[in-house]
Amino acid sequence: MDIEKHTDPANISKIRRGRKTEHSIDDLLKGIFNGDKTMLAKAITLIESTRKDDFEKANIVLEECLQRKTDSMRIGITGVPGVGKSTFIETLGKLLAQKGNKVAVLAIDPTSSRNKGSILGDKTRMQGLVKEANAFVRPSPSSKSLGGVARKTRESIILCEAAGYNVILVETVGVGQSEVAVHGMVDFFLLLKIPGAGDELQGIKRGIIEMADAIAINKADGNNLENAKAAATEFKRALALYPPKENDWKPKVLICSAFDDNSVLSVWKTIESYIGEARRTSYFSQKRKEQNKNWLYESIEGLLKTAFFNNQKVVEKMDFYTEKVINQEITPYRAAEKLIALSKNT
């Protein structure tokens, strides 16, 4: 494809200009479609970029990738820190890759609210999976995104699918109570719990339980095995109180250990069973359409926020109204109303 066909001539020089390691759109797309992991990683870096001159280029790449027809499964995996998400995902990913699947892991690392830095350590923790020819692991900072999901995770999923990955595993931070974001972009939502944590009933109150398509009690080995069975029984009783899901699926409760391949595969069989049933009906395609609609609304919200906070009149008055709100001279609603009015009058 030719870059001139896809962008304004005035922007061509901007798109081509930049870092020495910057690649052309043609190079990126050719690499993605050929399954080149390096080019895929560079393309994801491009779409995560906040640079204005990268925005148009990223959109062209994304639009081309959207045209590729794929037969993928998008799996969201969440759980509190320490539940063993990375170890579980590595075991599952290796088993699937060795069976001929192409597995992409989008591991979202928490971003510090103070210095904005991220650990990005999932590649270190998943050393065995990284070495698999059929696996791609991409740690990304969560930034300030809702639900611990990176701002461009949806776009990363599309790029991975265009590169031929048929299983996409999205690992969320698992901090807080807002996992709605990942639930809205995957086909199956798996919640990992650990036995004996004493938070079974508390976890139910968080609302995340009703989003889960399956609950896996992880680290069910050794002395933890009996505790895992007890926790599973507790969750099964609780889930019986919830109404059926839209597709009449009854969430399953399983026990597993990342060090027991058979137990991890039993979780995968549950996922396959769910997706297989969803594909036999219209539910799977309906859910994908819902994911795209959510993507649109989130994109609108993101663009509106960017335009608002970059508006010069808003920038000039933001500190003024912030001070008034802090000193209780005006309500936050009234301050927001005035700032929005300023942005409209630009």
Rosetta blueprint (number, residue, H / E / L):
1 M L
2 D L
3 I H
4 E H
5 K H
6 H L
7 T L
8 D L
9 P H
10 A H
11 N H
12 I H
13 S H
14 K H
15 I H
16 R H
17 R L
18 G L
19 R L
20 K L
21 T L
22 E L
23 H L
24 S L
25 I H
26 D H
27 D H
28 L H
29 L H
30 K H
31 G H
32 I H
33 F H
34 N L
35 G L
36 D L
37 K H
38 T H
39 M H
40 L H
41 A H
42 K H
43 A H
44 I H
45 T H
46 L H
47 I H
48 E H
49 S L
50 T L
51 R L
52 K H
53 D H
54 D H
55 F H
56 E H
57 K H
58 A H
59 N H
60 I H
61 V H
62 L H
63 E H
64 E H
65 C H
66 L H
67 Q L
68 R L
69 K L
70 T L
71 D L
72 S L
73 M E
74 R E
75 I E
76 G E
77 I E
78 T E
79 G L
80 V L
81 P L
82 G L
83 V L
84 G L
85 K H
86 S H
87 T H
88 F H
89 I H
90 E H
91 T H
92 L H
93 G H
94 K H
95 L H
96 L H
97 A H
98 Q H
99 K L
100 G L
101 N L
102 K L
103 V E
104 A E
105 V E
106 L E
107 A E
108 I E
109 D E
110 P L
111 T E
112 S L
113 S L
114 R L
115 N L
116 K L
117 G L
118 S E
119 I L
120 L L
121 G L
122 D H
123 K H
124 T H
125 R H
126 M L
127 Q H
128 G H
129 L H
130 V H
131 K L
132 E L
133 A L
134 N L
135 A E
136 F E
137 V E
138 R E
139 P E
140 S E
141 P E
142 S L
143 S L
144 K L
145 S L
146 L H
147 G H
148 G H
149 V L
150 A L
151 R L
152 K L
153 T H
154 R H
155 E H
156 S H
157 I H
158 I H
159 L H
160 C H
161 E H
162 A H
163 A L
164 G L
165 Y L
166 N L
167 V E
168 I E
169 L E
170 V E
171 E E
172 T L
173 V L
174 G L
175 V L
176 G L
177 Q L
178 S L
179 E L
180 V H
181 A H
182 V H
183 H H
184 G L
185 M L
186 V L
187 D L
188 F E
189 F E
190 L E
191 L E
192 L E
193 K E
194 I L
195 P L
196 G L
197 A L
198 G L
199 D L
200 E H
201 L H
202 Q H
203 G H
204 I H
205 K H
206 R L
207 G L
208 I L
209 I H
210 E H
211 M H
212 A L
213 D L
214 A E
215 I E
216 A E
217 I E
218 N L
219 K L
220 A L
221 D L
222 G H
223 N H
224 N H
225 L H
226 E H
227 N H
228 A H
229 K H
230 A H
231 A H
232 A H
233 T H
234 E H
235 F H
236 K H
237 R H
238 A H
239 L H
240 A L
241 L L
242 Y L
243 P L
244 P L
245 K L
246 E L
247 N L
248 D L
249 W L
250 K L
251 P L
252 K E
253 V E
254 L E
255 I E
256 C L
257 S L
258 A L
259 F L
260 D L
261 D H
262 N H
263 S H
264 V H
265 L H
266 S H
267 V H
268 W H
269 K H
270 T H
271 I H
272 E H
273 S H
274 Y H
275 I H
276 G H
277 E H
278 A H
279 R H
280 R H
281 T L
282 S L
283 Y H
284 F H
285 S H
286 Q H
287 K H
288 R H
289 K H
290 E H
291 Q H
292 N H
293 K H
294 N H
295 W H
296 L H
297 Y H
298 E H
299 S H
300 I H
301 E H
302 G H
303 L H
304 L H
305 K H
306 T H
307 A H
308 F H
309 F H
310 N L
311 N L
312 Q H
313 K H
314 V H
315 V H
316 E H
317 K H
318 M H
319 D H
320 F H
321 Y H
322 T H
323 E H
324 K H
325 V H
326 I H
327 N L
328 Q L
329 E L
330 I L
331 T L
332 P H
333 Y H
334 R H
335 A H
336 A H
337 E H
338 K H
339 L H
340 I H
341 A H
342 L H
343 S H
344 K H
345 N L
346 T L
